[in-house]
């Protein structure tokens, strides 16, 4: 911690000296332009003009253990270049694992491949896509997955259920990109400014992304359960009650997302007020199942619980608004 005392010039301007070490480290000199940004907390942030958006963050992975997880971790931490160097010939199986890992992460490409090393680079600038645009795209996909899973349940459409299941990977790719962007924004104020987010918003946006990914995950599980009961006859009343629950859950997260993207506190509160009614309908369905005791009660109850979780994620989204 270092303190500097303000000085006042004869003209009435205030002067503050900047540490020489900071100037040298950033290659500045007399006449260099420095951007001054006031934070919400009242602090003053100094950014040299032309501060690089893309930090030269190079990491090397030297172990083949949990390779996919290692690549994903470094991507989320903001690495721009990832070098796989195992100190020996890289097997074809390991190369396939690397290719599979980068196919799940937006912007990563193999730029160099040798006998014992692979160099991966992120070609996507952190500010090339506004983070809220990525979040909206992610929600649009998750919502369509829920709606299609609902239709597949209603019509017993096995092909549509398979499509829903495959779409989850795209939501995951967007989620990882959002996490990477937000972490970059927290580290670099210039990136945060160009992404259109304030550092204080990053945690809420990260949570919103997680809830949206959760909606997609639960929709995928519902679709897989639809595939499991394919060919089985399920009581029409049970299907109708499930669809009623699903429709209510859909409306909850649809309105919650609108409230989140518009910053509409009134709409968010309206969504939150539906929580008790939604829980009550889920309990009523559980009691109904106990009375009916259908052949596939375990799977049917599982579908109901995943629909309930989707609704809860919608409530969670609404609760982020205004905080």
C-alpha positions in Angstrom: 0.0 0.0 0.0 1.4 3.4 -1.0 0.0 6.8 -0.4 0.5 10.0 -2.4 -0.5 13.5 -1.3 -2.5 15.8 -3.6 -0.8 19.0 -4.6 -2.4 22.2 -5.9 -0.9 24.3 -8.7 -1.1 28.1 -8.9 -3.8 27.7 -11.6 -6.0 25.8 -9.2 -5.5 22.4 -10.8 -4.7 19.4 -8.6 -1.7 17.2 -9.2 -0.8 13.7 -8.1 2.5 12.0 -8.9 2.4 8.4 -10.3 4.9 5.8 -9.1 8.0 5.7 -11.4 8.0 1.8 -11.4 4.4 1.7 -12.7 5.3 4.1 -15.6 8.4 2.1 -16.5 6.6 -1.3 -16.3 4.1 -0.1 -18.9 6.6 1.6 -21.2 5.2 5.1 -20.7 6.9 8.4 -20.9 6.2 12.1 -20.8 3.3 12.9 -23.1 1.8 9.3 -22.9 -2.0 9.3 -22.7 -3.7 7.7 -19.7 -7.4 7.0 -19.5 -9.0 7.9 -16.1 -12.1 5.8 -15.1 -14.1 6.4 -12.0 -15.4 3.2 -10.5 -18.8 2.8 -8.8 -17.1 2.7 -5.4 -15.5 6.1 -6.1 -12.1 4.9 -6.9 -10.0 6.1 -9.9 -8.7 3.6 -12.4 -5.7 4.5 -14.6 -5.4 2.7 -17.9 -2.6 3.5 -20.4 -4.1 4.4 -23.8 -4.0 1.3 -26.1 -4.0 -1.2 -23.3 -4.2 -4.6 -24.9 -7.5 -6.4 -24.8 -5.9 -9.7 -25.3 -3.4 -10.6 -22.7 -0.5 -12.9 -23.7 -1.4 -15.7 -21.4 0.5 -18.8 -22.4 0.3 -22.1 -20.4 1.9 -25.5 -20.9 0.2 -28.8 -20.0 2.7 -31.6 -19.3 0.4 -34.4 -18.1 -2.0 -36.5 -20.1 -4.1 -37.2 -17.0 -7.6 -35.6 -17.3 -6.4 -33.8 -20.4 -9.9 -32.6 -21.4 -10.5 -31.1 -18.0 -7.1 -29.4 -18.0 -7.7 -27.8 -21.4 -11.1 -26.6 -20.2 -9.8 -25.2 -17.0 -7.1 -23.2 -18.8 -9.6 -21.9 -21.3 -11.9 -20.7 -18.4 -8.9 -19.1 -16.7 -8.3 -17.0 -19.9 -5.4 -18.8 -21.5 -4.8 -17.6 -25.1 -2.2 -20.2 -26.0 -2.2 -23.8 -24.6 0.7 -26.0 -25.3 0.4 -29.7 -24.8 4.0 -31.0 -24.2 4.1 -34.4 -22.7 7.8 -34.9 -23.2 7.2 -37.9 -25.4 5.4 -38.9 -28.6 1.8 -38.0 -28.4 -0.5 -41.0 -29.2 -3.3 -40.9 -31.7 -5.8 -41.5 -28.8 -4.4 -38.5 -27.0 -4.7 -36.4 -30.1 -8.3 -37.3 -30.5 -8.9 -36.4 -26.9 -7.4 -33.0 -27.5 -9.6 -32.5 -30.6 -12.7 -33.6 -28.7 -11.9 -31.1 -25.9 -11.4 -28.1 -28.1 -14.6 -28.9 -30.1 -16.5 -28.2 -26.9 -14.9 -24.7 -26.4 -15.7 -21.8 -28.7 -12.7 -20.1 -30.3 -10.0 -22.8 -29.8 -8.1 -24.1 -32.8 -4.9 -26.2 -33.2 -2.4 -24.0 -34.9 0.7 -26.3 -34.6 1.0 -30.0 -34.3 4.3 -31.9 -33.9 5.4 -35.4 -32.8 5.6 -34.5 -29.1 3.6 -31.3 -28.8 0.3 -29.6 -29.8 -0.2 -25.9 -29.7 -3.8 -24.6 -29.2 -4.7 -21.0 -29.6 -7.9 -19.0 -28.8 -8.6 -17.0 -31.9 -11.6 -15.3 -30.4 -11.0 -11.8 -29.0 -12.7 -11.5 -25.5 -14.7 -8.4 -26.6 -15.7 -9.6 -30.0 -19.2 -10.7 -28.8 -21.0 -8.8 -26.0 -21.5 -11.0 -23.0 -25.2 -10.2 -22.7 -25.7 -11.2 -26.4 -24.1 -14.6 -25.6 -26.3 -14.9 -22.5 -29.4 -14.2 -24.6 -28.4 -16.8 -27.2 -27.8 -19.3 -24.4 -31.2 -18.7 -22.9 -32.9 -18.9 -26.4 -31.4 -22.4 -26.9 -32.2 -23.6 -23.4 -35.8 -22.3 -23.7 -36.3 -24.1 -27.1 -34.9 -27.3 -25.6 -37.5 -27.1 -22.8 -40.3 -26.4 -25.3 -39.2 -29.3 -27.6 -38.8 -31.7 -24.7 -42.4 -30.8 -23.7 -43.6 -31.5 -27.3 -41.7 -34.7 -27.4 -43.4 -35.8 -24.1 -46.8 -34.7 -25.4 -46.5 -36.5 -28.8 -44.1 -39.3 -27.9 -41.8 -37.9 -30.5 -38.6 -39.9 -30.1 -36.7 -38.1 -32.9 -37.4 -34.7 -31.3 -36.3 -36.0 -27.9 -32.9 -37.0 -29.5 -32.5 -33.6 -31.0 -33.0 -32.0 -27.6 -30.4 -34.2 -26.1 -27.8 -33.3 -28.7 -28.5 -29.5 -28.4 -27.2 -29.4 -24.8 -23.6 -29.4 -25.9 -24.1 -26.0 -27.6 -25.5 -24.5 -24.4 -22.4 -25.8 -22.6 -20.1 -24.2 -25.2 -21.8 -20.8 -24.7 -21.7 -21.2 -20.9 -17.9 -21.8 -21.0 -17.5 -18.8 -23.2 -19.5 -16.6 -20.8 -17.4 -17.7 -17.9 -14.2 -17.0 -19.8 -15.5 -13.5 -20.8 -16.5 -12.6 -17.2 -13.2 -13.7 -15.7 -11.4 -11.6 -18.3 -13.6 -8.7 -17.4 -12.8 -9.0 -13.7 -9.1 -9.0 -14.4 -9.1 -6.3 -17.0 -11.2 -3.1 -16.7 -10.7 -2.3 -20.3 -12.2 -5.6 -21.4 -15.1 -5.1 -18.9 -15.8 -1.7 -20.5 -15.8 -3.0 -24.0 -18.0 -6.0 -23.0 -20.5 -3.5 -21.6 -20.4 -5.0 -18.0 -19.2 -3.6 -14.7 -17.1 -5.8 -12.5 -19.8 -5.7 -9.8 -22.2 -7.3 -12.3 -20.0 -10.2 -13.2 -21.0 -12.5 -10.4 -24.7 -12.1 -11.1 -24.2 -12.7 -14.8 -22.1 -15.8 -14.0 -25.0 -17.1 -11.8 -27.5 -16.3 -14.5 -25.5 -18.3 -17.1 -25.4 -21.2 -14.6 -29.1 -21.2 -14.1 -29.7 -21.0 -17.9 -27.4 -24.0 -18.4 -29.3 -25.7 -15.6 -32.6 -25.3 -17.6 -30.9 -26.9 -20.6 -29.5 -29.8 -18.5 -32.9 -30.5 -17.0 -34.5 -30.4 -20.4 -32.0 -32.8 -21.8 -32.8 -35.3 -18.9 -36.5 -35.0 -19.6 -35.9 -35.7 -23.3 -33.8 -38.8 -22.3 -36.7 -40.0 -20.1 -39.1 -39.6 -23.0 -36.8 -41.9 -25.0 -36.9 -44.4 -22.1 -40.7 -44.6 -22.1 -41.0 -44.7 -25.9 -43.6 -47.3 -26.9 -45.1 -47.5 -23.4 -48.7 -46.4 -22.9 -49.1 -43.6 -20.3 -52.4 -42.4 -18.9 -53.5 -39.3 -20.8 -54.4 -37.5 -17.5 -50.8 -38.0 -16.3 -49.4 -36.6 -19.5 -51.8 -33.6 -19.3 -50.8 -32.8 -15.7 -47.1 -33.1 -16.6 -47.7 -30.7 -19.5 -49.5 -28.3 -17.2 -46.5 -28.3 -14.8 -44.1 -27.9 -17.7 -46.0 -25.0 -19.2 -46.0 -23.2 -15.9 -42.3 -23.7 -15.5 -41.7 -22.4 -19.0 -43.7 -19.2 -18.3 -41.7 -18.7 -15.1 -38.3 -18.8 -16.8 -39.5 -16.9 -19.9 -40.8 -14.0 -17.8 -37.7 -14.2 -15.5 -35.4 -13.9 -18.5 -37.3 -10.9 -19.8 -37.0 -9.3 -16.4 -33.3 -10.0 -16.3 -32.4 -8.6 -19.7 -34.6 -5.5 -19.2 -33.8 -5.0 -15.6 -37.6 -5.0 -14.9 -37.9 -5.4 -11.1 -41.7 -5.3 -11.2 -41.8 -8.3 -13.6 -39.2 -10.1 -11.6 -41.3 -9.8 -8.4 -44.3 -11.1 -10.3 -42.3 -14.2 -11.2 -41.1 -14.7 -7.7 -44.7 -14.5 -6.4 -45.6 -17.6 -8.5 -43.1 -19.8 -6.5 -45.6 -21.0 -3.9 -48.3 -21.8 -6.5 -45.8 -23.7 -8.6 -44.6 -25.8 -5.6 -48.2 -26.5 -4.6 -48.9 -27.8 -8.1 -45.8 -30.1 -8.0 -47.0 -31.5 -4.6 -50.5 -32.0 -6.0 -49.0 -34.0 -8.8 -47.0 -36.2 -6.4 -50.1 -37.0 -4.5 -52.0 -37.8 -7.7 -49.2 -40.2 -8.7 -49.5 -42.0 -5.3 -53.2 -42.6 -5.9 -52.7 -43.6 -9.6 -49.6 -45.7 -9.0 -48.9 -46.0 -12.7 -46.6 -48.7 -14.2 -43.8 -46.2 -15.0 -44.2 -44.1 -11.8 -40.5 -43.8 -11.1 -39.7 -42.3 -14.5 -42.9 -40.1 -14.5 -41.9 -38.8 -11.0 -38.4 -38.1 -12.3 -39.8 -36.1 -15.2 -42.0 -34.1 -12.8 -39.0 -33.4 -10.5 -36.9 -32.1 -13.5 -39.7 -29.9 -14.6 -39.8 -28.6 -11.0 -36.1 -27.8 -11.1 -36.5 -25.9 -14.4 -39.1 -23.7 -12.7 -36.8 -23.2 -9.7 -34.0 -22.0 -12.0 -36.5 -19.5 -13.4 -37.2 -18.2 -9.9 -33.5 -18.0 -9.3 -33.1 -15.9 -12.4 -35.8 -13.5 -11.3 -34.2 -13.1 -7.9 -31.0 -11.8 -9.6 -32.9 -8.8 -10.8 -32.4 -5.6 -8.8 -29.6 -7.0 -6.6 
